Amino acid sequence: MLLTADARGVFPIAPTPFFDDGSIDTASIDRLTDFYLDIGATGITVLGQLGEAPKLEHEESVAVARRMIQRAAQLPVVVGVSAPGFAAMRALTHEVMAAGAAGVMIAPPNTLRTDDQIVGYYRQAVAAIGADVPFVLQDYPLTFSVQMSPGVIRRIVGELPSCVMLKHEDWPGLEKISTLRGYERDGSMRHVAILCGNGGLFLDYEVERGADGANTGYAFPDMLCDVVRLATSGQREAAHDLFDAHLPLLRYEQQPGVGLAVRKYVLLRRGLLGSAAQRVPAAALTAAARAEVDHLLARLALRDPRAGLPPL
């Protein structure tokens, strides 16, 4: 089941579950995978930016990816393989593709500055992993400090047929989506799937601008699935109403440094993780922050009963 440019819907970014001692919690991987299947996710991404991939050893990365791939056999699973060097990227790519991954996601290193450097890097990455491996181009300048203009993305898509999806996380980025879809309409760029990140913070209007869905890890990915479904079926105001109800928690989860801690805490409260632990280095929630998240959940439960969670 290889990833194609026709991908749509929601590919949740799965966190990597850990026990308090830092070892990998495989039972929580299974619960998360089953949950993604139940909510109508159309794919899954593992070892993404908030999957704590840099904290895993190679063998652990392969084991986490393989377990999710096997558990979600009916869904395409994309594996993040970004690495400082191409040898590590190639090794992880070949192992997860052999295990049944649908494709890989590649983020740019923060040393790239010019358009030619960006295009050249992805050209070299494809040469390293193989032109037969579908890949997701991750455009996240807020974290990677690499500015990809629509023209650069068009060059990458034009030169590299194995680029089948853009993970769009530019901010502001709505005009970029419109520009890329305009390239498709005028025939200057072939179609690729556009799934959006940033915790889903702009998903309501991203879909209206032409995005195909979300590829992010908000603690209520079932809400993201509902918003995409409502928006694409013509129920615009219902989509916005549901999205607006979640905006305060979305905003809180978007804080740099503690966002993953918030997300894991909510997933713990939802019964999907056995622990909210992260591998060090990590930023833990203070008691005050946990109380604020609890307050946000209680307020959200007035409009979305899924947030009515039992206390820990």
Buried (B, 14 or more C-beta within 10 A) or exposed (E): BEBBBEBBBBBBBBBBBBBEEEEBBBEBBBBBBEBBBEBBBBBBBBBBBBBBBEBBEEEBBBBBBBBBBEBBEEBBBBBBBBBEEBEBBBBBBBBBBEBBBBBBBBBBBEEBEEBEBBBEBBBEBBEBBEEEBBBBBBBBBEEBEBBBBBBBBBBBBBEBEBBBBBBBBBBEBBEBBBBBBEBBEEEEBBBBBBBBBBBBBBBBBBBBBBBBBBBBBBBBBBBBBBBBBBBBEEBEEBBBBBBEBBEEBBEBBBBEEBBBBBBBBBBBBBEBBBBBBBBEEBBEBEEEBBEBBBEBBEEBBEEBEBBEBEEE
